[in-house]
Amino acid sequence: MTNRYFGYLFFICSFITGCATQQEHNDEKIIGEKMPAPKDPFHKLCQYWEVTDAENPTYRDIYDNEVQGVYNYPGIVFMTDSTFLEDPRATMRYGKFTLKGKVINAEFDDGKKAIYTIEDVQADTMKIRREEKGQTTILYVTGDRVFWPDASTNPYNKINSKWRIKPPKAESSQELNERLKEFVRFFQYLFIGYAESDNNKVDFMGLPSCFNWYQGGITVQNKKRLDKKWINCFYSEEQALQARQMIEDNLTSKKYNWDTTQTNWLKQTADVLKQIHDKM
């Protein structure tokens, strides 16, 4: 079997028993203890909110706004260290926020300010009025019910997402390896968050990746079908392909332990991602 073909069929369990079913899991029900949903307003706010509709939107609030062959998936992530991230699957605009009653005062890292007012809450949905630079936009958002009480392990925080920022110059092999380690850690934290929540669906939409996810395994994407968003995280397509080969070589040349006694596939995958990170 060639290395290229093995990259498509790489299984991260030590043996295949119990892992024969290979269907992608974006809706797999998981078993195990769940973290109880927070009850106080601040911690309930601290989750991923997908923008499902908008009135008088800016370009950041619109789906399928194609830029360099990739698409926008608007949303907002509020985090427990009082930082937030607007457009977490696209332009990634960070800032700090305070919550007072139903008003969220936000200041972006570039110094610009916005006020978000929560006008209505229904179960996992909210209607929010955003005022910024003289423009008022009504956002309809849906929460994913995935909570990271510790902001340092939230995959969307600034440190855990810095691998997604295109570097200003070509990187060395060591620098590429560090970027790849951060990429793997991002998804490790993402899987842990979903594993500990009551949300049965992992949403990979719009997140840059060179992986495909299966029960009991991970595959590396074909070079010709490599995610354009992932390519855009690197200085050039050449460097992205180099990084892709590096991660494939790591997967095919090293051994990883797949816990076949673990019934929660998200926890299984998070554990193996940690092993991959630590062995890089």
Secondary structure, DSSP 8 states (H G I E B T S, - for coil): --HHHHHHS---SSS-TT-------SS----S-------SHHHHHSSEEEEEEEES--GGG-TT--BTTB----EEEE-TTSEEEESTTTT-EEEEEEEETTEEEEEETTS-EEEEEEEEEETTEEEEEEEETTEEEEEEEEE-----SSGGG-TTSTTTTGGGS--SS---HHHHHHHHHHHHHHHHHHHHHHHTSS------TT---SEEEETTEEEE--GGG--HHHHTTSSSHHHHHHHHHHHHHHHHHS-----TT---HHHHHHHHHHHHHHT-
